[in-house]
Amino acid sequence: MRDNPLLLLVDDSEESTRAEKILQAKGIKFLAVRPDGLTASSPGPMLLSGHKRYLGIKQIEKFAGGFEPGHAGQRVKLTLRVLNELSFKADMSSFRERLRVQKVVYLLERFGLQTGWGFSWYIHGPYSPSLAHELYDYGNVDFKRQELGERERRAITRLKEKLDPSAMTAPELEAAAAVVYITRASQGSLLGEAQLVARVRREKPHLQESIVRRYVKKLGPHSSN
């Protein structure tokens, strides 16, 4: 659970009532506040989470959809601790750095890390909205005392045997994550190297073929274990 409840600014609208019900249904702790001057003609509910603002029912629904009670904060500590072991900083200051974080965490999960971020395929490949939300909210949390178990250390070792994430560019990490995701999605048919390169390139034409081919060899179904 979050240490402090979220702040929900409400008015007299049906959207505000709906927003409260959505958060309650997800088991999310929040404090509903009705500021002076808000009426049914006001913009609607606003959810405040740290320095993030979610204005209106659609944004609040999206936030609630990526929230998992009982894991917030704690799994961020675990994720940051594992990234630290890879000498990788969870930098959220730019799109490029956020992309790198998403791809490294996705790859860690595929190599055995269990944090349950729930990745899906988006424009730039595997992406977890809940990971993005919680890193914004808890990115400065103290993770140094977070202990790593055998599972986490094994995931780190397996990834390091294949890649050095801290030295990889955003396009390289995007290619690596795409190769792993598409390989897993194609379990019913074992793709050859040329087929997998073509498949990744079809989904991501902006990536250089040489980069895609490099990570197909490293991470594809025919790579050495």
PyMOL CGO cylinders between C-alpha atoms (Angstrom):
from pymol import cmd
from pymol.cgo import CYLINDER

trace = [
    CYLINDER, 0.00, 0.00, 0.00, 1.04, 3.57, -0.44, 0.3, 1, 1, 1, 1, 1, 1,
    CYLINDER, 1.04, 3.57, -0.44, 2.32, 5.21, 2.76, 0.3, 1, 1, 1, 1, 1, 1,
    CYLINDER, 2.32, 5.21, 2.76, -0.04, 8.17, 2.28, 0.3, 1, 1, 1, 1, 1, 1,
    CYLINDER, -0.04, 8.17, 2.28, -3.46, 8.24, 0.64, 0.3, 1, 1, 1, 1, 1, 1,
    CYLINDER, -3.46, 8.24, 0.64, -3.87, 9.91, -2.71, 0.3, 1, 1, 1, 1, 1, 1,
    CYLINDER, -3.87, 9.91, -2.71, -5.75, 13.18, -2.88, 0.3, 1, 1, 1, 1, 1, 1,
    CYLINDER, -5.75, 13.18, -2.88, -8.93, 13.26, -4.98, 0.3, 1, 1, 1, 1, 1, 1,
    CYLINDER, -8.93, 13.26, -4.98, -10.39, 16.71, -5.64, 0.3, 1, 1, 1, 1, 1, 1,
    CYLINDER, -10.39, 16.71, -5.64, -14.11, 16.33, -6.27, 0.3, 1, 1, 1, 1, 1, 1,
    CYLINDER, -14.11, 16.33, -6.27, -17.12, 18.47, -7.14, 0.3, 1, 1, 1, 1, 1, 1,
    CYLINDER, -17.12, 18.47, -7.14, -20.85, 17.78, -7.42, 0.3, 1, 1, 1, 1, 1, 1,
    CYLINDER, -20.85, 17.78, -7.42, -20.62, 16.06, -10.80, 0.3, 1, 1, 1, 1, 1, 1,
    CYLINDER, -20.62, 16.06, -10.80, -21.46, 12.45, -11.63, 0.3, 1, 1, 1, 1, 1, 1,
    CYLINDER, -21.46, 12.45, -11.63, -17.85, 12.05, -12.81, 0.3, 1, 1, 1, 1, 1, 1,
    CYLINDER, -17.85, 12.05, -12.81, -16.57, 12.76, -9.30, 0.3, 1, 1, 1, 1, 1, 1,
    CYLINDER, -16.57, 12.76, -9.30, -18.87, 10.13, -7.84, 0.3, 1, 1, 1, 1, 1, 1,
    CYLINDER, -18.87, 10.13, -7.84, -17.74, 7.67, -10.49, 0.3, 1, 1, 1, 1, 1, 1,
    CYLINDER, -17.74, 7.67, -10.49, -14.06, 8.46, -9.82, 0.3, 1, 1, 1, 1, 1, 1,
    CYLINDER, -14.06, 8.46, -9.82, -14.51, 7.66, -6.13, 0.3, 1, 1, 1, 1, 1, 1,
    CYLINDER, -14.51, 7.66, -6.13, -16.17, 4.33, -6.97, 0.3, 1, 1, 1, 1, 1, 1,
    CYLINDER, -16.17, 4.33, -6.97, -13.38, 3.40, -9.41, 0.3, 1, 1, 1, 1, 1, 1,
    CYLINDER, -13.38, 3.40, -9.41, -10.67, 4.00, -6.80, 0.3, 1, 1, 1, 1, 1, 1,
    CYLINDER, -10.67, 4.00, -6.80, -12.63, 2.19, -4.10, 0.3, 1, 1, 1, 1, 1, 1,
    CYLINDER, -12.63, 2.19, -4.10, -13.16, -0.83, -6.35, 0.3, 1, 1, 1, 1, 1, 1,
    CYLINDER, -13.16, -0.83, -6.35, -9.38, -1.11, -6.87, 0.3, 1, 1, 1, 1, 1, 1,
    CYLINDER, -9.38, -1.11, -6.87, -8.69, -0.89, -3.13, 0.3, 1, 1, 1, 1, 1, 1,
    CYLINDER, -8.69, -0.89, -3.13, -6.78, 2.35, -3.55, 0.3, 1, 1, 1, 1, 1, 1,
    CYLINDER, -6.78, 2.35, -3.55, -6.46, 4.54, -0.46, 0.3, 1, 1, 1, 1, 1, 1,
    CYLINDER, -6.46, 4.54, -0.46, -7.47, 8.13, -1.18, 0.3, 1, 1, 1, 1, 1, 1,
    CYLINDER, -7.47, 8.13, -1.18, -8.76, 11.23, 0.55, 0.3, 1, 1, 1, 1, 1, 1,
    CYLINDER, -8.76, 11.23, 0.55, -11.65, 12.99, -1.18, 0.3, 1, 1, 1, 1, 1, 1,
    CYLINDER, -11.65, 12.99, -1.18, -11.56, 16.77, -0.80, 0.3, 1, 1, 1, 1, 1, 1,
    CYLINDER, -11.56, 16.77, -0.80, -14.10, 19.27, -2.04, 0.3, 1, 1, 1, 1, 1, 1,
    CYLINDER, -14.10, 19.27, -2.04, -12.31, 22.62, -2.46, 0.3, 1, 1, 1, 1, 1, 1,
    CYLINDER, -12.31, 22.62, -2.46, -14.35, 25.78, -1.95, 0.3, 1, 1, 1, 1, 1, 1,
    CYLINDER, -14.35, 25.78, -1.95, -15.93, 27.08, -5.13, 0.3, 1, 1, 1, 1, 1, 1,
    CYLINDER, -15.93, 27.08, -5.13, -16.20, 23.78, -7.02, 0.3, 1, 1, 1, 1, 1, 1,
    CYLINDER, -16.20, 23.78, -7.02, -19.66, 23.05, -8.44, 0.3, 1, 1, 1, 1, 1, 1,
    CYLINDER, -19.66, 23.05, -8.44, -21.17, 20.67, -10.99, 0.3, 1, 1, 1, 1, 1, 1,
    CYLINDER, -21.17, 20.67, -10.99, -19.97, 23.06, -13.71, 0.3, 1, 1, 1, 1, 1, 1,
    CYLINDER, -19.97, 23.06, -13.71, -16.32, 22.68, -12.64, 0.3, 1, 1, 1, 1, 1, 1,
    CYLINDER, -16.32, 22.68, -12.64, -13.80, 20.69, -14.77, 0.3, 1, 1, 1, 1, 1, 1,
    CYLINDER, -13.80, 20.69, -14.77, -14.44, 17.48, -12.84, 0.3, 1, 1, 1, 1, 1, 1,
    CYLINDER, -14.44, 17.48, -12.84, -12.39, 15.27, -10.52, 0.3, 1, 1, 1, 1, 1, 1,
    CYLINDER, -12.39, 15.27, -10.52, -8.61, 15.55, -10.24, 0.3, 1, 1, 1, 1, 1, 1,
    CYLINDER, -8.61, 15.55, -10.24, -6.39, 12.89, -8.67, 0.3, 1, 1, 1, 1, 1, 1,
    CYLINDER, -6.39, 12.89, -8.67, -3.10, 14.03, -7.12, 0.3, 1, 1, 1, 1, 1, 1,
    CYLINDER, -3.10, 14.03, -7.12, -0.37, 11.42, -6.72, 0.3, 1, 1, 1, 1, 1, 1,
    CYLINDER, -0.37, 11.42, -6.72, 2.96, 12.90, -5.70, 0.3, 1, 1, 1, 1, 1, 1,
    CYLINDER, 2.96, 12.90, -5.70, 3.83, 15.44, -8.39, 0.3, 1, 1, 1, 1, 1, 1,
    CYLINDER, 3.83, 15.44, -8.39, 1.54, 13.75, -10.92, 0.3, 1, 1, 1, 1, 1, 1,
    CYLINDER, 1.54, 13.75, -10.92, -1.97, 14.98, -11.73, 0.3, 1, 1, 1, 1, 1, 1,
    CYLINDER, -1.97, 14.98, -11.73, -4.74, 12.97, -13.36, 0.3, 1, 1, 1, 1, 1, 1,
    CYLINDER, -4.74, 12.97, -13.36, -7.48, 15.28, -14.60, 0.3, 1, 1, 1, 1, 1, 1,
    CYLINDER, -7.48, 15.28, -14.60, -10.87, 13.88, -15.50, 0.3, 1, 1, 1, 1, 1, 1,
    CYLINDER, -10.87, 13.88, -15.50, -12.43, 10.45, -15.40, 0.3, 1, 1, 1, 1, 1, 1,
    CYLINDER, -12.43, 10.45, -15.40, -10.45, 9.01, -18.33, 0.3, 1, 1, 1, 1, 1, 1,
    CYLINDER, -10.45, 9.01, -18.33, -7.06, 9.73, -16.78, 0.3, 1, 1, 1, 1, 1, 1,
    CYLINDER, -7.06, 9.73, -16.78, -8.22, 8.49, -13.38, 0.3, 1, 1, 1, 1, 1, 1,
    CYLINDER, -8.22, 8.49, -13.38, -9.49, 5.25, -14.97, 0.3, 1, 1, 1, 1, 1, 1,
    CYLINDER, -9.49, 5.25, -14.97, -6.13, 4.79, -16.69, 0.3, 1, 1, 1, 1, 1, 1,
    CYLINDER, -6.13, 4.79, -16.69, -4.28, 5.31, -13.40, 0.3, 1, 1, 1, 1, 1, 1,
    CYLINDER, -4.28, 5.31, -13.40, -6.52, 2.85, -11.55, 0.3, 1, 1, 1, 1, 1, 1,
    CYLINDER, -6.52, 2.85, -11.55, -6.11, 0.28, -14.32, 0.3, 1, 1, 1, 1, 1, 1,
    CYLINDER, -6.11, 0.28, -14.32, -2.34, 0.14, -13.73, 0.3, 1, 1, 1, 1, 1, 1,
    CYLINDER, -2.34, 0.14, -13.73, -2.57, 0.04, -9.94, 0.3, 1, 1, 1, 1, 1, 1,
    CYLINDER, -2.57, 0.04, -9.94, -2.08, -3.19, -7.98, 0.3, 1, 1, 1, 1, 1, 1,
    CYLINDER, -2.08, -3.19, -7.98, -2.87, -2.98, -4.24, 0.3, 1, 1, 1, 1, 1, 1,
    CYLINDER, -2.87, -2.98, -4.24, -0.21, -4.30, -1.88, 0.3, 1, 1, 1, 1, 1, 1,
    CYLINDER, -0.21, -4.30, -1.88, 2.68, -3.97, -4.31, 0.3, 1, 1, 1, 1, 1, 1,
    CYLINDER, 2.68, -3.97, -4.31, 3.08, -0.22, -4.81, 0.3, 1, 1, 1, 1, 1, 1,
    CYLINDER, 3.08, -0.22, -4.81, 6.34, 1.15, -3.48, 0.3, 1, 1, 1, 1, 1, 1,
    CYLINDER, 6.34, 1.15, -3.48, 7.75, -2.22, -2.45, 0.3, 1, 1, 1, 1, 1, 1,
    CYLINDER, 7.75, -2.22, -2.45, 8.21, -3.58, -5.95, 0.3, 1, 1, 1, 1, 1, 1,
    CYLINDER, 8.21, -3.58, -5.95, 9.69, -0.24, -7.00, 0.3, 1, 1, 1, 1, 1, 1,
    CYLINDER, 9.69, -0.24, -7.00, 12.35, -0.72, -4.32, 0.3, 1, 1, 1, 1, 1, 1,
    CYLINDER, 12.35, -0.72, -4.32, 13.08, -4.21, -5.62, 0.3, 1, 1, 1, 1, 1, 1,
    CYLINDER, 13.08, -4.21, -5.62, 13.22, -3.01, -9.22, 0.3, 1, 1, 1, 1, 1, 1,
    CYLINDER, 13.22, -3.01, -9.22, 15.53, -0.10, -8.40, 0.3, 1, 1, 1, 1, 1, 1,
    CYLINDER, 15.53, -0.10, -8.40, 17.78, -2.35, -6.33, 0.3, 1, 1, 1, 1, 1, 1,
    CYLINDER, 17.78, -2.35, -6.33, 18.13, -4.80, -9.22, 0.3, 1, 1, 1, 1, 1, 1,
    CYLINDER, 18.13, -4.80, -9.22, 18.83, -1.99, -11.68, 0.3, 1, 1, 1, 1, 1, 1,
    CYLINDER, 18.83, -1.99, -11.68, 21.48, -0.67, -9.33, 0.3, 1, 1, 1, 1, 1, 1,
    CYLINDER, 21.48, -0.67, -9.33, 23.19, -4.07, -9.42, 0.3, 1, 1, 1, 1, 1, 1,
    CYLINDER, 23.19, -4.07, -9.42, 23.41, -3.60, -13.19, 0.3, 1, 1, 1, 1, 1, 1,
    CYLINDER, 23.41, -3.60, -13.19, 24.89, -0.09, -12.72, 0.3, 1, 1, 1, 1, 1, 1,
    CYLINDER, 24.89, -0.09, -12.72, 21.74, 1.18, -14.42, 0.3, 1, 1, 1, 1, 1, 1,
    CYLINDER, 21.74, 1.18, -14.42, 20.00, 4.34, -13.21, 0.3, 1, 1, 1, 1, 1, 1,
    CYLINDER, 20.00, 4.34, -13.21, 16.23, 4.65, -13.50, 0.3, 1, 1, 1, 1, 1, 1,
    CYLINDER, 16.23, 4.65, -13.50, 16.33, 8.06, -15.16, 0.3, 1, 1, 1, 1, 1, 1,
    CYLINDER, 16.33, 8.06, -15.16, 12.82, 9.36, -15.93, 0.3, 1, 1, 1, 1, 1, 1,
    CYLINDER, 12.82, 9.36, -15.93, 13.89, 12.80, -17.14, 0.3, 1, 1, 1, 1, 1, 1,
    CYLINDER, 13.89, 12.80, -17.14, 13.44, 12.21, -20.88, 0.3, 1, 1, 1, 1, 1, 1,
    CYLINDER, 13.44, 12.21, -20.88, 11.56, 9.93, -23.26, 0.3, 1, 1, 1, 1, 1, 1,
    CYLINDER, 11.56, 9.93, -23.26, 14.76, 8.21, -24.35, 0.3, 1, 1, 1, 1, 1, 1,
    CYLINDER, 14.76, 8.21, -24.35, 15.79, 7.38, -20.79, 0.3, 1, 1, 1, 1, 1, 1,
    CYLINDER, 15.79, 7.38, -20.79, 12.27, 6.24, -19.84, 0.3, 1, 1, 1, 1, 1, 1,
    CYLINDER, 12.27, 6.24, -19.84, 12.34, 3.93, -22.86, 0.3, 1, 1, 1, 1, 1, 1,
    CYLINDER, 12.34, 3.93, -22.86, 15.65, 2.45, -21.71, 0.3, 1, 1, 1, 1, 1, 1,
    CYLINDER, 15.65, 2.45, -21.71, 14.25, 1.79, -18.23, 0.3, 1, 1, 1, 1, 1, 1,
    CYLINDER, 14.25, 1.79, -18.23, 11.16, 0.08, -19.62, 0.3, 1, 1, 1, 1, 1, 1,
    CYLINDER, 11.16, 0.08, -19.62, 13.16, -2.23, -21.88, 0.3, 1, 1, 1, 1, 1, 1,
    CYLINDER, 13.16, -2.23, -21.88, 15.71, -3.22, -19.22, 0.3, 1, 1, 1, 1, 1, 1,
    CYLINDER, 15.71, -3.22, -19.22, 13.00, -4.09, -16.70, 0.3, 1, 1, 1, 1, 1, 1,
    CYLINDER, 13.00, -4.09, -16.70, 11.12, -6.05, -19.35, 0.3, 1, 1, 1, 1, 1, 1,
    CYLINDER, 11.12, -6.05, -19.35, 14.26, -8.03, -20.19, 0.3, 1, 1, 1, 1, 1, 1,
    CYLINDER, 14.26, -8.03, -20.19, 14.92, -8.67, -16.49, 0.3, 1, 1, 1, 1, 1, 1,
    CYLINDER, 14.92, -8.67, -16.49, 11.42, -10.10, -16.13, 0.3, 1, 1, 1, 1, 1, 1,
    CYLINDER, 11.42, -10.10, -16.13, 11.97, -12.36, -19.10, 0.3, 1, 1, 1, 1, 1, 1,
    CYLINDER, 11.97, -12.36, -19.10, 15.17, -13.59, -17.44, 0.3, 1, 1, 1, 1, 1, 1,
    CYLINDER, 15.17, -13.59, -17.44, 13.34, -14.45, -14.22, 0.3, 1, 1, 1, 1, 1, 1,
    CYLINDER, 13.34, -14.45, -14.22, 12.71, -11.30, -12.19, 0.3, 1, 1, 1, 1, 1, 1,
    CYLINDER, 12.71, -11.30, -12.19, 9.22, -11.46, -10.68, 0.3, 1, 1, 1, 1, 1, 1,
    CYLINDER, 9.22, -11.46, -10.68, 7.76, -8.01, -10.11, 0.3, 1, 1, 1, 1, 1, 1,
    CYLINDER, 7.76, -8.01, -10.11, 4.52, -8.37, -12.05, 0.3, 1, 1, 1, 1, 1, 1,
    CYLINDER, 4.52, -8.37, -12.05, 4.66, -5.09, -13.95, 0.3, 1, 1, 1, 1, 1, 1,
    CYLINDER, 4.66, -5.09, -13.95, 2.46, -6.41, -16.75, 0.3, 1, 1, 1, 1, 1, 1,
    CYLINDER, 2.46, -6.41, -16.75, 4.07, -5.49, -20.07, 0.3, 1, 1, 1, 1, 1, 1,
    CYLINDER, 4.07, -5.49, -20.07, 2.10, -5.15, -23.31, 0.3, 1, 1, 1, 1, 1, 1,
    CYLINDER, 2.10, -5.15, -23.31, 3.13, -4.26, -26.85, 0.3, 1, 1, 1, 1, 1, 1,
    CYLINDER, 3.13, -4.26, -26.85, 2.96, -0.53, -27.57, 0.3, 1, 1, 1, 1, 1, 1,
    CYLINDER, 2.96, -0.53, -27.57, 4.39, 1.66, -30.36, 0.3, 1, 1, 1, 1, 1, 1,
    CYLINDER, 4.39, 1.66, -30.36, 7.92, 1.37, -28.98, 0.3, 1, 1, 1, 1, 1, 1,
    CYLINDER, 7.92, 1.37, -28.98, 7.63, -2.26, -27.93, 0.3, 1, 1, 1, 1, 1, 1,
    CYLINDER, 7.63, -2.26, -27.93, 7.07, -3.80, -24.49, 0.3, 1, 1, 1, 1, 1, 1,
    CYLINDER, 7.07, -3.80, -24.49, 5.72, -1.18, -22.09, 0.3, 1, 1, 1, 1, 1, 1,
    CYLINDER, 5.72, -1.18, -22.09, 4.19, -1.21, -18.59, 0.3, 1, 1, 1, 1, 1, 1,
    CYLINDER, 4.19, -1.21, -18.59, 1.97, 1.75, -17.63, 0.3, 1, 1, 1, 1, 1, 1,
    CYLINDER, 1.97, 1.75, -17.63, 2.09, 0.74, -13.95, 0.3, 1, 1, 1, 1, 1, 1,
    CYLINDER, 2.09, 0.74, -13.95, 5.91, 0.75, -14.01, 0.3, 1, 1, 1, 1, 1, 1,
    CYLINDER, 5.91, 0.75, -14.01, 5.88, 4.26, -15.46, 0.3, 1, 1, 1, 1, 1, 1,
    CYLINDER, 5.88, 4.26, -15.46, 3.33, 5.52, -12.91, 0.3, 1, 1, 1, 1, 1, 1,
    CYLINDER, 3.33, 5.52, -12.91, 5.07, 4.06, -9.89, 0.3, 1, 1, 1, 1, 1, 1,
    CYLINDER, 5.07, 4.06, -9.89, 8.57, 5.14, -10.89, 0.3, 1, 1, 1, 1, 1, 1,
    CYLINDER, 8.57, 5.14, -10.89, 7.25, 8.69, -11.13, 0.3, 1, 1, 1, 1, 1, 1,
    CYLINDER, 7.25, 8.69, -11.13, 5.69, 8.36, -7.67, 0.3, 1, 1, 1, 1, 1, 1,
    CYLINDER, 5.69, 8.36, -7.67, 8.46, 6.38, -5.94, 0.3, 1, 1, 1, 1, 1, 1,
    CYLINDER, 8.46, 6.38, -5.94, 11.56, 7.05, -8.03, 0.3, 1, 1, 1, 1, 1, 1,
    CYLINDER, 11.56, 7.05, -8.03, 13.38, 8.67, -5.11, 0.3, 1, 1, 1, 1, 1, 1,
    CYLINDER, 13.38, 8.67, -5.11, 12.60, 5.93, -2.59, 0.3, 1, 1, 1, 1, 1, 1,
    CYLINDER, 12.60, 5.93, -2.59, 15.53, 4.53, -0.58, 0.3, 1, 1, 1, 1, 1, 1,
    CYLINDER, 15.53, 4.53, -0.58, 16.16, 1.08, -2.05, 0.3, 1, 1, 1, 1, 1, 1,
    CYLINDER, 16.16, 1.08, -2.05, 19.65, 0.39, -0.69, 0.3, 1, 1, 1, 1, 1, 1,
    CYLINDER, 19.65, 0.39, -0.69, 18.39, -1.77, 2.17, 0.3, 1, 1, 1, 1, 1, 1,
    CYLINDER, 18.39, -1.77, 2.17, 16.20, -3.82, -0.14, 0.3, 1, 1, 1, 1, 1, 1,
    CYLINDER, 16.20, -3.82, -0.14, 17.46, -7.40, -0.02, 0.3, 1, 1, 1, 1, 1, 1,
    CYLINDER, 17.46, -7.40, -0.02, 17.89, -9.51, -3.12, 0.3, 1, 1, 1, 1, 1, 1,
    CYLINDER, 17.89, -9.51, -3.12, 16.98, -13.17, -3.08, 0.3, 1, 1, 1, 1, 1, 1,
    CYLINDER, 16.98, -13.17, -3.08, 18.35, -16.00, -5.15, 0.3, 1, 1, 1, 1, 1, 1,
    CYLINDER, 18.35, -16.00, -5.15, 15.73, -15.47, -7.85, 0.3, 1, 1, 1, 1, 1, 1,
    CYLINDER, 15.73, -15.47, -7.85, 16.68, -11.81, -8.34, 0.3, 1, 1, 1, 1, 1, 1,
    CYLINDER, 16.68, -11.81, -8.34, 20.41, -12.55, -8.40, 0.3, 1, 1, 1, 1, 1, 1,
    CYLINDER, 20.41, -12.55, -8.40, 19.87, -15.34, -10.90, 0.3, 1, 1, 1, 1, 1, 1,
    CYLINDER, 19.87, -15.34, -10.90, 17.90, -13.00, -13.18, 0.3, 1, 1, 1, 1, 1, 1,
    CYLINDER, 17.90, -13.00, -13.18, 20.70, -10.42, -12.99, 0.3, 1, 1, 1, 1, 1, 1,
    CYLINDER, 20.70, -10.42, -12.99, 23.34, -13.03, -13.80, 0.3, 1, 1, 1, 1, 1, 1,
    CYLINDER, 23.34, -13.03, -13.80, 21.39, -14.45, -16.73, 0.3, 1, 1, 1, 1, 1, 1,
    CYLINDER, 21.39, -14.45, -16.73, 20.88, -11.00, -18.24, 0.3, 1, 1, 1, 1, 1, 1,
    CYLINDER, 20.88, -11.00, -18.24, 24.52, -10.01, -17.76, 0.3, 1, 1, 1, 1, 1, 1,
    CYLINDER, 24.52, -10.01, -17.76, 25.62, -13.17, -19.55, 0.3, 1, 1, 1, 1, 1, 1,
    CYLINDER, 25.62, -13.17, -19.55, 23.83, -11.87, -22.63, 0.3, 1, 1, 1, 1, 1, 1,
    CYLINDER, 23.83, -11.87, -22.63, 23.89, -8.08, -22.37, 0.3, 1, 1, 1, 1, 1, 1,
    CYLINDER, 23.89, -8.08, -22.37, 25.40, -5.05, -20.67, 0.3, 1, 1, 1, 1, 1, 1,
    CYLINDER, 25.40, -5.05, -20.67, 22.30, -2.81, -20.35, 0.3, 1, 1, 1, 1, 1, 1,
    CYLINDER, 22.30, -2.81, -20.35, 24.15, 0.15, -18.86, 0.3, 1, 1, 1, 1, 1, 1,
    CYLINDER, 24.15, 0.15, -18.86, 26.25, 0.43, -22.01, 0.3, 1, 1, 1, 1, 1, 1,
    CYLINDER, 26.25, 0.43, -22.01, 23.37, -0.02, -24.49, 0.3, 1, 1, 1, 1, 1, 1,
    CYLINDER, 23.37, -0.02, -24.49, 21.65, 2.80, -26.35, 0.3, 1, 1, 1, 1, 1, 1,
    CYLINDER, 21.65, 2.80, -26.35, 17.89, 3.25, -26.45, 0.3, 1, 1, 1, 1, 1, 1,
    CYLINDER, 17.89, 3.25, -26.45, 17.62, 1.76, -29.99, 0.3, 1, 1, 1, 1, 1, 1,
    CYLINDER, 17.62, 1.76, -29.99, 19.71, -1.24, -28.93, 0.3, 1, 1, 1, 1, 1, 1,
    CYLINDER, 19.71, -1.24, -28.93, 17.52, -1.91, -25.89, 0.3, 1, 1, 1, 1, 1, 1,
    CYLINDER, 17.52, -1.91, -25.89, 14.39, -1.40, -27.98, 0.3, 1, 1, 1, 1, 1, 1,
    CYLINDER, 14.39, -1.40, -27.98, 15.66, -3.96, -30.49, 0.3, 1, 1, 1, 1, 1, 1,
    CYLINDER, 15.66, -3.96, -30.49, 16.64, -6.45, -27.79, 0.3, 1, 1, 1, 1, 1, 1,
    CYLINDER, 16.64, -6.45, -27.79, 13.27, -6.22, -26.05, 0.3, 1, 1, 1, 1, 1, 1,
    CYLINDER, 13.27, -6.22, -26.05, 11.42, -6.52, -29.36, 0.3, 1, 1, 1, 1, 1, 1,
    CYLINDER, 11.42, -6.52, -29.36, 13.35, -9.66, -30.29, 0.3, 1, 1, 1, 1, 1, 1,
    CYLINDER, 13.35, -9.66, -30.29, 12.49, -11.32, -26.98, 0.3, 1, 1, 1, 1, 1, 1,
    CYLINDER, 12.49, -11.32, -26.98, 8.84, -10.24, -27.06, 0.3, 1, 1, 1, 1, 1, 1,
    CYLINDER, 8.84, -10.24, -27.06, 8.22, -11.37, -30.65, 0.3, 1, 1, 1, 1, 1, 1,
    CYLINDER, 8.22, -11.37, -30.65, 10.06, -14.64, -30.07, 0.3, 1, 1, 1, 1, 1, 1,
    CYLINDER, 10.06, -14.64, -30.07, 7.81, -15.40, -27.09, 0.3, 1, 1, 1, 1, 1, 1,
    CYLINDER, 7.81, -15.40, -27.09, 4.70, -14.35, -29.01, 0.3, 1, 1, 1, 1, 1, 1,
    CYLINDER, 4.70, -14.35, -29.01, 5.63, -16.76, -31.81, 0.3, 1, 1, 1, 1, 1, 1,
    CYLINDER, 5.63, -16.76, -31.81, 6.06, -19.84, -29.63, 0.3, 1, 1, 1, 1, 1, 1,
    CYLINDER, 6.06, -19.84, -29.63, 3.82, -21.88, -31.89, 0.3, 1, 1, 1, 1, 1, 1,
    CYLINDER, 3.82, -21.88, -31.89, 6.22, -21.47, -34.82, 0.3, 1, 1, 1, 1, 1, 1,
    CYLINDER, 6.22, -21.47, -34.82, 9.99, -21.40, -34.39, 0.3, 1, 1, 1, 1, 1, 1,
    CYLINDER, 9.99, -21.40, -34.39, 11.21, -18.48, -36.49, 0.3, 1, 1, 1, 1, 1, 1,
    CYLINDER, 11.21, -18.48, -36.49, 14.53, -18.66, -38.30, 0.3, 1, 1, 1, 1, 1, 1,
    CYLINDER, 14.53, -18.66, -38.30, 17.01, -15.80, -37.92, 0.3, 1, 1, 1, 1, 1, 1,
    CYLINDER, 17.01, -15.80, -37.92, 16.06, -14.16, -41.22, 0.3, 1, 1, 1, 1, 1, 1,
    CYLINDER, 16.06, -14.16, -41.22, 12.34, -14.48, -40.43, 0.3, 1, 1, 1, 1, 1, 1,
    CYLINDER, 12.34, -14.48, -40.43, 12.76, -12.98, -36.99, 0.3, 1, 1, 1, 1, 1, 1,
    CYLINDER, 12.76, -12.98, -36.99, 14.84, -10.08, -38.32, 0.3, 1, 1, 1, 1, 1, 1,
    CYLINDER, 14.84, -10.08, -38.32, 12.15, -9.39, -40.93, 0.3, 1, 1, 1, 1, 1, 1,
    CYLINDER, 12.15, -9.39, -40.93, 9.39, -9.61, -38.32, 0.3, 1, 1, 1, 1, 1, 1,
    CYLINDER, 9.39, -9.61, -38.32, 11.08, -7.16, -35.97, 0.3, 1, 1, 1, 1, 1, 1,
    CYLINDER, 11.08, -7.16, -35.97, 11.92, -4.82, -38.83, 0.3, 1, 1, 1, 1, 1, 1,
    CYLINDER, 11.92, -4.82, -38.83, 8.29, -4.88, -39.96, 0.3, 1, 1, 1, 1, 1, 1,
    CYLINDER, 8.29, -4.88, -39.96, 7.17, -3.78, -36.49, 0.3, 1, 1, 1, 1, 1, 1,
    CYLINDER, 7.17, -3.78, -36.49, 10.07, -1.35, -36.06, 0.3, 1, 1, 1, 1, 1, 1,
    CYLINDER, 10.07, -1.35, -36.06, 11.26, -0.02, -39.44, 0.3, 1, 1, 1, 1, 1, 1,
    CYLINDER, 11.26, -0.02, -39.44, 13.09, 2.86, -37.71, 0.3, 1, 1, 1, 1, 1, 1,
    CYLINDER, 13.09, 2.86, -37.71, 15.64, 0.45, -36.21, 0.3, 1, 1, 1, 1, 1, 1,
    CYLINDER, 15.64, 0.45, -36.21, 18.77, -0.29, -38.20, 0.3, 1, 1, 1, 1, 1, 1,
    CYLINDER, 18.77, -0.29, -38.20, 18.82, -3.80, -39.59, 0.3, 1, 1, 1, 1, 1, 1,
    CYLINDER, 18.82, -3.80, -39.59, 22.35, -4.35, -38.27, 0.3, 1, 1, 1, 1, 1, 1,
    CYLINDER, 22.35, -4.35, -38.27, 21.17, -3.66, -34.71, 0.3, 1, 1, 1, 1, 1, 1,
    CYLINDER, 21.17, -3.66, -34.71, 18.17, -5.96, -35.05, 0.3, 1, 1, 1, 1, 1, 1,
    CYLINDER, 18.17, -5.96, -35.05, 20.32, -8.73, -36.52, 0.3, 1, 1, 1, 1, 1, 1,
    CYLINDER, 20.32, -8.73, -36.52, 22.84, -8.40, -33.67, 0.3, 1, 1, 1, 1, 1, 1,
    CYLINDER, 22.84, -8.40, -33.67, 20.19, -8.99, -31.00, 0.3, 1, 1, 1, 1, 1, 1,
    CYLINDER, 20.19, -8.99, -31.00, 18.47, -11.73, -32.94, 0.3, 1, 1, 1, 1, 1, 1,
    CYLINDER, 18.47, -11.73, -32.94, 21.78, -13.60, -32.78, 0.3, 1, 1, 1, 1, 1, 1,
    CYLINDER, 21.78, -13.60, -32.78, 22.15, -12.84, -29.06, 0.3, 1, 1, 1, 1, 1, 1,
    CYLINDER, 22.15, -12.84, -29.06, 18.56, -13.40, -27.91, 0.3, 1, 1, 1, 1, 1, 1,
    CYLINDER, 18.56, -13.40, -27.91, 16.64, -15.17, -30.65, 0.3, 1, 1, 1, 1, 1, 1,
    CYLINDER, 16.64, -15.17, -30.65, 15.46, -18.80, -30.45, 0.3, 1, 1, 1, 1, 1, 1,
    CYLINDER, 15.46, -18.80, -30.45, 18.68, -20.03, -32.10, 0.3, 1, 1, 1, 1, 1, 1,
    CYLINDER, 18.68, -20.03, -32.10, 21.02, -18.15, -29.77, 0.3, 1, 1, 1, 1, 1, 1,
    CYLINDER, 21.02, -18.15, -29.77, 23.34, -20.11, -27.54, 0.3, 1, 1, 1, 1, 1, 1,
    CYLINDER, 23.34, -20.11, -27.54, 22.23, -20.43, -23.89, 0.3, 1, 1, 1, 1, 1, 1,
]
cmd.load_cgo(trace, "trace")
